[in-house]
Amino acid sequence: MSWWITSRSVRTRLPHVCIGCLEAIPAGEYVTYTVAKAGWDFSAYYLCNECEEWLRENPDYFEEGFSEGDIATAREEESRA
C-alpha cells in the first residue's frame, strides 16, 4: 500500500472548519492544510493554530490518527487531569 502526507501553512480564502476542534476558521486566517493518501483513501483537512500546536506538543497522543473533534476532546481530558 502506498501512502503520503503533506502539510503546509496557508491563508484561507474561504471560511473552513478545523477538523481537530470543529471550530469555525474565518477567511483570511493562517492555518495548516494537510493532504494525505493511504492506498485508495484520500483526505484533506484544515487545522487551526491551537490544534496544530497541541499536536506538535503531543506527537504520540494519536498513534493511529484522529477523527473530527478528537483534538478538542483530548485537550479537555488533559486539562481535567
PDB file of N, CA, C and O in Angstrom:
ATOM      1  N   MET A   1       0.840  -1.166   0.000  1.00  0.00           N
ATOM      2  CA  MET A   1       0.000   0.000   0.000  1.00  0.00           C
ATOM      3  C   MET A   1       0.895   1.242   0.000  1.00  0.00           C
ATOM      4  O   MET A   1       1.814   1.357   0.811  1.00  0.00           O
ATOM      5  N   SER A   2       0.624   2.138  -0.888  1.00  0.00           N
ATOM      6  CA  SER A   2       1.383   3.384  -0.931  1.00  0.00           C
ATOM      7  C   SER A   2       0.667   4.436  -0.090  1.00  0.00           C
ATOM      8  O   SER A   2      -0.559   4.424   0.019  1.00  0.00           O
ATOM      9  N   TRP A   3       1.444   5.353   0.507  1.00  0.00           N
ATOM     10  CA  TRP A   3       0.857   6.431   1.282  1.00  0.00           C
ATOM     11  C   TRP A   3       1.770   7.629   1.244  1.00  0.00           C
ATOM     12  O   TRP A   3       2.973   7.498   1.019  1.00  0.00           O
ATOM     13  N   TRP A   4       1.211   8.779   1.458  1.00  0.00           N
ATOM     14  CA  TRP A   4       1.979  10.016   1.578  1.00  0.00           C
ATOM     15  C   TRP A   4       1.149  11.034   2.321  1.00  0.00           C
ATOM     16  O   TRP A   4      -0.077  10.945   2.378  1.00  0.00           O
ATOM     17  N   ILE A   5       1.834  11.995   2.884  1.00  0.00           N
ATOM     18  CA  ILE A   5       1.172  13.076   3.607  1.00  0.00           C
ATOM     19  C   ILE A   5       1.996  14.346   3.436  1.00  0.00           C
ATOM     20  O   ILE A   5       3.226  14.312   3.465  1.00  0.00           O
ATOM     21  N   THR A   6       1.310  15.448   3.260  1.00  0.00           N
ATOM     22  CA  THR A   6       2.000  16.727   3.146  1.00  0.00           C
ATOM     23  C   THR A   6       1.181  17.791   3.874  1.00  0.00           C
ATOM     24  O   THR A   6      -0.046  17.820   3.778  1.00  0.00           O
ATOM     25  N   SER A   7       1.866  18.650   4.593  1.00  0.00           N
ATOM     26  CA  SER A   7       1.212  19.744   5.314  1.00  0.00           C
ATOM     27  C   SER A   7       1.917  21.045   4.984  1.00  0.00           C
ATOM     28  O   SER A   7       3.129  21.077   4.769  1.00  0.00           O
ATOM     29  N   ARG A   8       1.137  22.123   4.948  1.00  0.00           N
ATOM     30  CA  ARG A   8       1.743  23.437   4.724  1.00  0.00           C
ATOM     31  C   ARG A   8       0.845  24.501   5.339  1.00  0.00           C
ATOM     32  O   ARG A   8      -0.354  24.302   5.528  1.00  0.00           O
ATOM     33  N   SER A   9       1.454  25.617   5.638  1.00  0.00           N
ATOM     34  CA  SER A   9       0.719  26.751   6.175  1.00  0.00           C
ATOM     35  C   SER A   9       0.103  27.514   5.013  1.00  0.00           C
ATOM     36  O   SER A   9       0.788  27.845   4.045  1.00  0.00           O
ATOM     37  N   VAL A  10      -1.181  27.788   5.112  1.00  0.00           N
ATOM     38  CA  VAL A  10      -1.888  28.512   4.053  1.00  0.00           C
ATOM     39  C   VAL A  10      -2.750  29.608   4.677  1.00  0.00           C
ATOM     40  O   VAL A  10      -3.089  29.559   5.860  1.00  0.00           O
ATOM     41  N   ARG A  11      -3.084  30.569   3.874  1.00  0.00           N
ATOM     42  CA  ARG A  11      -4.043  31.603   4.286  1.00  0.00           C
ATOM     43  C   ARG A  11      -5.362  31.274   3.597  1.00  0.00           C
ATOM     44  O   ARG A  11      -5.422  31.189   2.371  1.00  0.00           O
ATOM     45  N   THR A  12      -6.416  31.090   4.384  1.00  0.00           N
ATOM     46  CA  THR A  12      -7.695  30.671   3.819  1.00  0.00           C
ATOM     47  C   THR A  12      -8.338  31.801   3.018  1.00  0.00           C
ATOM     48  O   THR A  12      -8.287  32.969   3.404  1.00  0.00           O
ATOM     49  N   ARG A  13      -8.937  31.427   1.908  1.00  0.00           N
ATOM     50  CA  ARG A  13      -9.680  32.399   1.113  1.00  0.00           C
ATOM     51  C   ARG A  13     -11.164  32.341   1.427  1.00  0.00           C
ATOM     52  O   ARG A  13     -11.904  33.297   1.197  1.00  0.00           O
ATOM     53  N   LEU A  14     -11.588  31.189   1.963  1.00  0.00           N
ATOM     54  CA  LEU A  14     -12.983  30.970   2.325  1.00  0.00           C
ATOM     55  C   LEU A  14     -13.043  30.488   3.770  1.00  0.00           C
ATOM     56  O   LEU A  14     -12.033  30.023   4.297  1.00  0.00           O
ATOM     57  N   PRO A  15     -14.191  30.587   4.419  1.00  0.00           N
ATOM     58  CA  PRO A  15     -14.319  30.020   5.766  1.00  0.00           C
ATOM     59  C   PRO A  15     -14.209  28.491   5.708  1.00  0.00           C
ATOM     60  O   PRO A  15     -14.644  27.869   4.738  1.00  0.00           O
ATOM     61  N   HIS A  16     -13.634  27.901   6.735  1.00  0.00           N
ATOM     62  CA  HIS A  16     -13.496  26.449   6.835  1.00  0.00           C
ATOM     63  C   HIS A  16     -13.790  26.046   8.269  1.00  0.00           C
ATOM     64  O   HIS A  16     -14.071  26.901   9.109  1.00  0.00           O
ATOM     65  N   VAL A  17     -13.728  24.756   8.557  1.00  0.00           N
ATOM     66  CA  VAL A  17     -13.897  24.222   9.899  1.00  0.00           C
ATOM     67  C   VAL A  17     -12.642  23.441  10.250  1.00  0.00           C
ATOM     68  O   VAL A  17     -12.162  22.642   9.446  1.00  0.00           O
ATOM     69  N   CYS A  18     -12.114  23.663  11.435  1.00  0.00           N
ATOM     70  CA  CYS A  18     -10.947  22.921  11.914  1.00  0.00           C
ATOM     71  C   CYS A  18     -11.390  21.498  12.230  1.00  0.00           C
ATOM     72  O   CYS A  18     -12.353  21.302  12.971  1.00  0.00           O
ATOM     73  N   ILE A  19     -10.705  20.510  11.682  1.00  0.00           N
ATOM     74  CA  ILE A  19     -11.081  19.124  11.928  1.00  0.00           C
ATOM     75  C   ILE A  19     -10.762  18.700  13.356  1.00  0.00           C
ATOM     76  O   ILE A  19     -11.378  17.772  13.880  1.00  0.00           O
ATOM     77  N   GLY A  20      -9.816  19.365  13.981  1.00  0.00           N
ATOM     78  CA  GLY A  20      -9.404  18.982  15.323  1.00  0.00           C
ATOM     79  C   GLY A  20     -10.369  19.396  16.415  1.00  0.00           C
ATOM     80  O   GLY A  20     -10.602  18.641  17.359  1.00  0.00           O
ATOM     81  N   CYS A  21     -10.939  20.600  16.296  1.00  0.00           N
ATOM     82  CA  CYS A  21     -11.816  21.110  17.351  1.00  0.00           C
ATOM     83  C   CYS A  21     -13.217  21.466  16.839  1.00  0.00           C
ATOM     84  O   CYS A  21     -14.095  21.805  17.634  1.00  0.00           O
ATOM     85  N   LEU A  22     -13.430  21.394  15.545  1.00  0.00           N
ATOM     86  CA  LEU A  22     -14.707  21.695  14.903  1.00  0.00           C
ATOM     87  C   LEU A  22     -15.133  23.157  15.061  1.00  0.00           C
ATOM     88  O   LEU A  22     -16.315  23.486  14.950  1.00  0.00           O
ATOM     89  N   GLU A  23     -14.160  24.024  15.320  1.00  0.00           N
ATOM     90  CA  GLU A  23     -14.429  25.460  15.404  1.00  0.00           C
ATOM     91  C   GLU A  23     -14.322  26.078  14.007  1.00  0.00           C
ATOM     92  O   GLU A  23     -13.593  25.577  13.151  1.00  0.00           O
ATOM     93  N   ALA A  24     -15.052  27.162  13.791  1.00  0.00           N
ATOM     94  CA  ALA A  24     -15.018  27.855  12.504  1.00  0.00           C
ATOM     95  C   ALA A  24     -13.678  28.562  12.323  1.00  0.00           C
ATOM     96  O   ALA A  24     -13.130  29.143  13.259  1.00  0.00           O
ATOM     97  N   ILE A  25     -13.170  28.498  11.105  1.00  0.00           N
ATOM     98  CA  ILE A  25     -11.956  29.222  10.720  1.00  0.00           C
ATOM     99  C   ILE A  25     -12.404  30.286   9.717  1.00  0.00           C
ATOM    100  O   ILE A  25     -12.839  29.944   8.617  1.00  0.00           O
ATOM    101  N   PRO A  26     -12.308  31.561  10.073  1.00  0.00           N
ATOM    102  CA  PRO A  26     -12.752  32.605   9.153  1.00  0.00           C
ATOM    103  C   PRO A  26     -11.789  32.769   7.972  1.00  0.00           C
ATOM    104  O   PRO A  26     -10.625  32.375   8.042  1.00  0.00           O
ATOM    105  N   ALA A  27     -12.289  33.345   6.914  1.00  0.00           N
ATOM    106  CA  ALA A  27     -11.452  33.628   5.748  1.00  0.00           C
ATOM    107  C   ALA A  27     -10.344  34.582   6.153  1.00  0.00           C
ATOM    108  O   ALA A  27     -10.551  35.476   6.974  1.00  0.00           O
ATOM    109  N   GLY A  28      -9.161  34.388   5.574  1.00  0.00           N
ATOM    110  CA  GLY A  28      -8.028  35.254   5.840  1.00  0.00           C
ATOM    111  C   GLY A  28      -7.114  34.790   6.950  1.00  0.00           C
ATOM    112  O   GLY A  28      -6.086  35.421   7.193  1.00  0.00           O
ATOM    113  N   GLU A  29      -7.452  33.702   7.637  1.00  0.00           N
ATOM    114  CA  GLU A  29      -6.626  33.176   8.730  1.00  0.00           C
ATOM    115  C   GLU A  29      -5.521  32.282   8.170  1.00  0.00           C
ATOM    116  O   GLU A  29      -5.707  31.613   7.153  1.00  0.00           O
ATOM    117  N   TYR A  30      -4.378  32.277   8.838  1.00  0.00           N
ATOM    118  CA  TYR A  30      -3.306  31.336   8.506  1.00  0.00           C
ATOM    119  C   TYR A  30      -3.525  30.058   9.309  1.00  0.00           C
ATOM    120  O   TYR A  30      -3.636  30.101  10.534  1.00  0.00           O
ATOM    121  N   VAL A  31      -3.585  28.931   8.622  1.00  0.00           N
ATOM    122  CA  VAL A  31      -3.839  27.627   9.234  1.00  0.00           C
ATOM    123  C   VAL A  31      -2.936  26.582   8.584  1.00  0.00           C
ATOM    124  O   VAL A  31      -2.199  26.885   7.646  1.00  0.00           O
ATOM    125  N   THR A  32      -2.998  25.363   9.085  1.00  0.00           N
ATOM    126  CA  THR A  32      -2.259  24.257   8.476  1.00  0.00           C
ATOM    127  C   THR A  32      -3.215  23.445   7.620  1.00  0.00           C
ATOM    128  O   THR A  32      -4.265  23.004   8.087  1.00  0.00           O
ATOM    129  N   TYR A  33      -2.842  23.256   6.370  1.00  0.00           N
ATOM    130  CA  TYR A  33      -3.630  22.465   5.423  1.00  0.00           C
ATOM    131  C   TYR A  33      -2.875  21.169   5.181  1.00  0.00           C
ATOM    132  O   TYR A  33      -1.702  21.191   4.807  1.00  0.00           O
ATOM    133  N   THR A  34      -3.541  20.044   5.393  1.00  0.00           N
ATOM    134  CA  THR A  34      -2.903  18.740   5.245  1.00  0.00           C
ATOM    135  C   THR A  34      -3.639  17.920   4.207  1.00  0.00           C
ATOM    136  O   THR A  34      -4.869  17.887   4.179  1.00  0.00           O
ATOM    137  N   VAL A  35      -2.873  17.255   3.352  1.00  0.00           N
ATOM    138  CA  VAL A  35      -3.406  16.327   2.363  1.00  0.00           C
ATOM    139  C   VAL A  35      -2.723  14.990   2.611  1.00  0.00           C
ATOM    140  O   VAL A  35      -1.501  14.929   2.747  1.00  0.00           O
ATOM    141  N   ALA A  36      -3.513  13.914   2.671  1.00  0.00           N
ATOM    142  CA  ALA A  36      -2.961  12.591   2.939  1.00  0.00           C
ATOM    143  C   ALA A  36      -3.603  11.564   2.019  1.00  0.00           C
ATOM    144  O   ALA A  36      -4.768  11.690   1.639  1.00  0.00           O
ATOM    145  N   LYS A  37      -2.821  10.540   1.664  1.00  0.00           N
ATOM    146  CA  LYS A  37      -3.317   9.443   0.839  1.00  0.00           C
ATOM    147  C   LYS A  37      -2.752   8.147   1.389  1.00  0.00           C
ATOM    148  O   LYS A  37      -1.546   8.028   1.607  1.00  0.00           O
ATOM    149  N   ALA A  38      -3.621   7.184   1.611  1.00  0.00           N
ATOM    150  CA  ALA A  38      -3.205   5.853   2.060  1.00  0.00           C
ATOM    151  C   ALA A  38      -3.986   4.843   1.240  1.00  0.00           C
ATOM    152  O   ALA A  38      -5.196   4.699   1.417  1.00  0.00           O
ATOM    153  N   GLY A  39      -3.305   4.143   0.347  1.00  0.00           N
ATOM    154  CA  GLY A  39      -3.997   3.221  -0.551  1.00  0.00           C
ATOM    155  C   GLY A  39      -4.950   3.998  -1.437  1.00  0.00           C
ATOM    156  O   GLY A  39      -4.531   4.887  -2.178  1.00  0.00           O
ATOM    157  N   TRP A  40      -6.240   3.665  -1.363  1.00  0.00           N
ATOM    158  CA  TRP A  40      -7.253   4.372  -2.150  1.00  0.00           C
ATOM    159  C   TRP A  40      -7.935   5.471  -1.363  1.00  0.00           C
ATOM    160  O   TRP A  40      -8.773   6.190  -1.906  1.00  0.00           O
ATOM    161  N   ASP A  41      -7.589   5.613  -0.090  1.00  0.00           N
ATOM    162  CA  ASP A  41      -8.209   6.635   0.751  1.00  0.00           C
ATOM    163  C   ASP A  41      -7.465   7.961   0.621  1.00  0.00           C
ATOM    164  O   ASP A  41      -6.235   8.005   0.675  1.00  0.00           O
ATOM    165  N   PHE A  42      -8.215   9.023   0.452  1.00  0.00           N
ATOM    166  CA  PHE A  42      -7.658  10.364   0.291  1.00  0.00           C
ATOM    167  C   PHE A  42      -8.353  11.284   1.279  1.00  0.00           C
ATOM    168  O   PHE A  42      -9.573  11.214   1.429  1.00  0.00           O
ATOM    169  N   SER A  43      -7.607  12.140   1.951  1.00  0.00           N
ATOM    170  CA  SER A  43      -8.231  13.113   2.846  1.00  0.00           C
ATOM    171  C   SER A  43      -7.475  14.433   2.796  1.00  0.00           C
ATOM    172  O   SER A  43      -6.270  14.469   2.543  1.00  0.00           O
ATOM    173  N   ALA A  44      -8.189  15.492   3.035  1.00  0.00           N
ATOM    174  CA  ALA A  44      -7.615  16.833   3.101  1.00  0.00           C
ATOM    175  C   ALA A  44      -8.370  17.570   4.195  1.00  0.00           C
ATOM    176  O   ALA A  44      -9.597  17.498   4.268  1.00  0.00           O
ATOM    177  N   TYR A  45      -7.634  18.281   5.046  1.00  0.00           N
ATOM    178  CA  TYR A  45      -8.287  18.975   6.146  1.00  0.00           C
ATOM    179  C   TYR A  45      -7.471  20.173   6.594  1.00  0.00           C
ATOM    180  O   TYR A  45      -6.288  20.304   6.278  1.00  0.00           O
ATOM    181  N   TYR A  46      -8.144  21.053   7.348  1.00  0.00           N
ATOM    182  CA  TYR A  46      -7.536  22.255   7.915  1.00  0.00           C
ATOM    183  C   TYR A  46      -7.456  22.096   9.431  1.00  0.00           C
ATOM    184  O   TYR A  46      -8.362  21.546  10.057  1.00  0.00           O
ATOM    185  N   LEU A  47      -6.368  22.580  10.007  1.00  0.00           N
ATOM    186  CA  LEU A  47      -6.199  22.614  11.460  1.00  0.00           C
ATOM    187  C   LEU A  47      -5.925  24.052  11.884  1.00  0.00           C
ATOM    188  O   LEU A  47      -5.074  24.729  11.308  1.00  0.00           O
ATOM    189  N   CYS A  48      -6.657  24.511  12.901  1.00  0.00           N
ATOM    190  CA  CYS A  48      -6.385  25.845  13.431  1.00  0.00           C
ATOM    191  C   CYS A  48      -5.031  25.821  14.143  1.00  0.00           C
ATOM    192  O   CYS A  48      -4.476  24.752  14.401  1.00  0.00           O
ATOM    193  N   ASN A  49      -4.518  26.976  14.450  1.00  0.00           N
ATOM    194  CA  ASN A  49      -3.191  27.069  15.072  1.00  0.00           C
ATOM    195  C   ASN A  49      -3.142  26.420  16.449  1.00  0.00           C
ATOM    196  O   ASN A  49      -2.122  25.836  16.814  1.00  0.00           O
ATOM    197  N   GLU A  50      -4.218  26.510  17.217  1.00  0.00           N
ATOM    198  CA  GLU A  50      -4.239  25.893  18.547  1.00  0.00           C
ATOM    199  C   GLU A  50      -4.140  24.376  18.451  1.00  0.00           C
ATOM    200  O   GLU A  50      -3.389  23.759  19.207  1.00  0.00           O
ATOM    201  N   CYS A  51      -4.880  23.771  17.538  1.00  0.00           N
ATOM    202  CA  CYS A  51      -4.841  22.316  17.370  1.00  0.00           C
ATOM    203  C   CYS A  51      -3.484  21.871  16.813  1.00  0.00           C
ATOM    204  O   CYS A  51      -2.940  20.852  17.238  1.00  0.00           O
ATOM    205  N   GLU A  52      -2.951  22.623  15.879  1.00  0.00           N
ATOM    206  CA  GLU A  52      -1.633  22.285  15.309  1.00  0.00           C
ATOM    207  C   GLU A  52      -0.557  22.345  16.385  1.00  0.00           C
ATOM    208  O   GLU A  52       0.303  21.467  16.449  1.00  0.00           O
ATOM    209  N   GLU A  53      -0.597  23.367  17.224  1.00  0.00           N
ATOM    210  CA  GLU A  53       0.387  23.497  18.299  1.00  0.00           C
ATOM    211  C   GLU A  53       0.246  22.340  19.294  1.00  0.00           C
ATOM    212  O   GLU A  53       1.249  21.791  19.751  1.00  0.00           O
ATOM    213  N   TRP A  54      -0.991  21.969  19.629  1.00  0.00           N
ATOM    214  CA  TRP A  54      -1.210  20.874  20.565  1.00  0.00           C
ATOM    215  C   TRP A  54      -0.666  19.562  19.991  1.00  0.00           C
ATOM    216  O   TRP A  54      -0.061  18.770  20.713  1.00  0.00           O
ATOM    217  N   LEU A  55      -0.882  19.338  18.704  1.00  0.00           N
ATOM    218  CA  LEU A  55      -0.349  18.120  18.070  1.00  0.00           C
ATOM    219  C   LEU A  55       1.177  18.105  18.088  1.00  0.00           C
ATOM    220  O   LEU A  55       1.779  17.051  18.295  1.00  0.00           O
ATOM    221  N   ARG A  56       1.807  19.256  17.874  1.00  0.00           N
ATOM    222  CA  ARG A  56       3.271  19.321  17.930  1.00  0.00           C
ATOM    223  C   ARG A  56       3.782  19.009  19.328  1.00  0.00           C
ATOM    224  O   ARG A  56       4.811  18.351  19.482  1.00  0.00           O
ATOM    225  N   GLU A  57       3.070  19.475  20.346  1.00  0.00           N
ATOM    226  CA  GLU A  57       3.482  19.232  21.729  1.00  0.00           C
ATOM    227  C   GLU A  57       3.180  17.812  22.195  1.00  0.00           C
ATOM    228  O   GLU A  57       3.796  17.337  23.149  1.00  0.00           O
ATOM    229  N   ASN A  58       2.242  17.123  21.540  1.00  0.00           N
ATOM    230  CA  ASN A  58       1.819  15.772  21.921  1.00  0.00           C
ATOM    231  C   ASN A  58       1.855  14.838  20.707  1.00  0.00           C
ATOM    232  O   ASN A  58       0.814  14.322  20.302  1.00  0.00           O
ATOM    233  N   PRO A  59       3.025  14.614  20.128  1.00  0.00           N
ATOM    234  CA  PRO A  59       3.090  13.868  18.863  1.00  0.00           C
ATOM    235  C   PRO A  59       2.673  12.407  18.958  1.00  0.00           C
ATOM    236  O   PRO A  59       2.285  11.823  17.945  1.00  0.00           O
ATOM    237  N   ASP A  60       2.739  11.798  20.133  1.00  0.00           N
ATOM    238  CA  ASP A  60       2.410  10.380  20.262  1.00  0.00           C
ATOM    239  C   ASP A  60       0.990  10.132  20.774  1.00  0.00           C
ATOM    240  O   ASP A  60       0.616   8.981  20.996  1.00  0.00           O
ATOM    241  N   TYR A  61       0.205  11.166  20.962  1.00  0.00           N
ATOM    242  CA  TYR A  61      -1.132  11.012  21.533  1.00  0.00           C
ATOM    243  C   TYR A  61      -2.050  10.212  20.610  1.00  0.00           C
ATOM    244  O   TYR A  61      -2.778   9.333  21.071  1.00  0.00           O
ATOM    245  N   PHE A  62      -2.021  10.508  19.327  1.00  0.00           N
ATOM    246  CA  PHE A  62      -2.852   9.801  18.353  1.00  0.00           C
ATOM    247  C   PHE A  62      -1.952   8.944  17.467  1.00  0.00           C
ATOM    248  O   PHE A  62      -1.497   9.397  16.417  1.00  0.00           O
ATOM    249  N   GLU A  63      -1.699   7.722  17.884  1.00  0.00           N
ATOM    250  CA  GLU A  63      -0.820   6.846  17.110  1.00  0.00           C
ATOM    251  C   GLU A  63      -1.477   6.368  15.823  1.00  0.00           C
ATOM    252  O   GLU A  63      -0.793   6.176  14.818  1.00  0.00           O
ATOM    253  N   GLU A  64      -2.779   6.175  15.837  1.00  0.00           N
ATOM    254  CA  GLU A  64      -3.498   5.662  14.674  1.00  0.00           C
ATOM    255  C   GLU A  64      -4.230   6.755  13.907  1.00  0.00           C
ATOM    256  O   GLU A  64      -5.043   6.454  13.033  1.00  0.00           O
ATOM    257  N   GLY A  65      -3.958   8.007  14.217  1.00  0.00           N
ATOM    258  CA  GLY A  65      -4.651   9.108  13.555  1.00  0.00           C
ATOM    259  C   GLY A  65      -5.794   9.617  14.426  1.00  0.00           C
ATOM    260  O   GLY A  65      -6.024   9.106  15.522  1.00  0.00           O
ATOM    261  N   PHE A  66      -6.495  10.611  13.942  1.00  0.00           N
ATOM    262  CA  PHE A  66      -7.592  11.196  14.709  1.00  0.00           C
ATOM    263  C   PHE A  66      -8.762  11.497  13.796  1.00  0.00           C
ATOM    264  O   PHE A  66      -8.614  11.599  12.578  1.00  0.00           O
ATOM    265  N   SER A  67      -9.933  11.638  14.410  1.00  0.00           N
ATOM    266  CA  SER A  67     -11.159  11.944  13.687  1.00  0.00           C
ATOM    267  C   SER A  67     -11.623  13.343  14.056  1.00  0.00           C
ATOM    268  O   SER A  67     -10.988  14.035  14.852  1.00  0.00           O
ATOM    269  N   GLU A  68     -12.727  13.742  13.472  1.00  0.00           N
ATOM    270  CA  GLU A  68     -13.269  15.082  13.722  1.00  0.00           C
ATOM    271  C   GLU A  68     -13.540  15.298  15.201  1.00  0.00           C
ATOM    272  O   GLU A  68     -14.226  14.494  15.832  1.00  0.00           O
ATOM    273  N   GLY A  69     -13.006  16.375  15.756  1.00  0.00           N
ATOM    274  CA  GLY A  69     -13.252  16.757  17.131  1.00  0.00           C
ATOM    275  C   GLY A  69     -12.382  16.059  18.168  1.00  0.00           C
ATOM    276  O   GLY A  69     -12.468  16.387  19.351  1.00  0.00           O
ATOM    277  N   ASP A  70     -11.548  15.108  17.761  1.00  0.00           N
ATOM    278  CA  ASP A  70     -10.725  14.352  18.713  1.00  0.00           C
ATOM    279  C   ASP A  70      -9.711  15.220  19.455  1.00  0.00           C
ATOM    280  O   ASP A  70      -9.445  14.972  20.632  1.00  0.00           O
ATOM    281  N   ILE A  71      -9.152  16.207  18.814  1.00  0.00           N
ATOM    282  CA  ILE A  71      -8.138  17.038  19.463  1.00  0.00           C
ATOM    283  C   ILE A  71      -8.765  17.872  20.577  1.00  0.00           C
ATOM    284  O   ILE A  71      -8.179  18.012  21.651  1.00  0.00           O
ATOM    285  N   ALA A  72      -9.940  18.423  20.330  1.00  0.00           N
ATOM    286  CA  ALA A  72     -10.624  19.197  21.370  1.00  0.00           C
ATOM    287  C   ALA A  72     -10.949  18.307  22.564  1.00  0.00           C
ATOM    288  O   ALA A  72     -10.788  18.730  23.709  1.00  0.00           O
ATOM    289  N   THR A  73     -11.401  17.087  22.314  1.00  0.00           N
ATOM    290  CA  THR A  73     -11.707  16.149  23.387  1.00  0.00           C
ATOM    291  C   THR A  73     -10.455  15.813  24.179  1.00  0.00           C
ATOM    292  O   THR A  73     -10.493  15.776  25.409  1.00  0.00           O
ATOM    293  N   ALA A  74      -9.356  15.570  23.498  1.00  0.00           N
ATOM    294  CA  ALA A  74      -8.094  15.237  24.167  1.00  0.00           C
ATOM    295  C   ALA A  74      -7.583  16.415  24.989  1.00  0.00           C
ATOM    296  O   ALA A  74      -7.070  16.218  26.090  1.00  0.00           O
ATOM    297  N   ARG A  75      -7.714  17.635  24.473  1.00  0.00           N
ATOM    298  CA  ARG A  75      -7.285  18.818  25.224  1.00  0.00           C
ATOM    299  C   ARG A  75      -8.113  18.983  26.485  1.00  0.00           C
ATOM    300  O   ARG A  75      -7.576  19.331  27.537  1.00  0.00           O
ATOM    301  N   GLU A  76      -9.420  18.737  26.394  1.00  0.00           N
ATOM    302  CA  GLU A  76     -10.295  18.837  27.573  1.00  0.00           C
ATOM    303  C   GLU A  76      -9.919  17.780  28.606  1.00  0.00           C
ATOM    304  O   GLU A  76      -9.876  18.079  29.800  1.00  0.00           O
ATOM    305  N   GLU A  77      -9.646  16.554  28.172  1.00  0.00           N
ATOM    306  CA  GLU A  77      -9.284  15.479  29.085  1.00  0.00           C
ATOM    307  C   GLU A  77      -7.982  15.806  29.814  1.00  0.00           C
ATOM    308  O   GLU A  77      -7.866  15.566  31.016  1.00  0.00           O
ATOM    309  N   GLU A  78      -7.012  16.348  29.095  1.00  0.00           N
ATOM    310  CA  GLU A  78      -5.738  16.690  29.717  1.00  0.00           C
ATOM    311  C   GLU A  78      -5.867  17.863  30.680  1.00  0.00           C
ATOM    312  O   GLU A  78      -5.159  17.915  31.685  1.00  0.00           O
ATOM    313  N   SER A  79      -6.755  18.796  30.391  1.00  0.00           N
ATOM    314  CA  SER A  79      -6.913  19.938  31.290  1.00  0.00           C
ATOM    315  C   SER A  79      -7.606  19.516  32.599  1.00  0.00           C
ATOM    316  O   SER A  79      -7.393  20.144  33.636  1.00  0.00           O
ATOM    317  N   ARG A  80      -8.428  18.464  32.558  1.00  0.00           N
ATOM    318  CA  ARG A  80      -9.079  17.966  33.765  1.00  0.00           C
ATOM    319  C   ARG A  80      -8.138  17.133  34.626  1.00  0.00           C
ATOM    320  O   ARG A  80      -8.333  17.023  35.836  1.00  0.00           O
ATOM    321  N   ALA A  81      -7.120  16.549  34.005  1.00  0.00           N
ATOM    322  CA  ALA A  81      -6.200  15.656  34.749  1.00  0.00           C
ATOM    323  C   ALA A  81      -5.220  16.416  35.601  1.00  0.00           C
ATOM    324  O   ALA A  81      -4.391  15.810  36.279  1.00  0.00           O
TER     325      ALA A  81
END
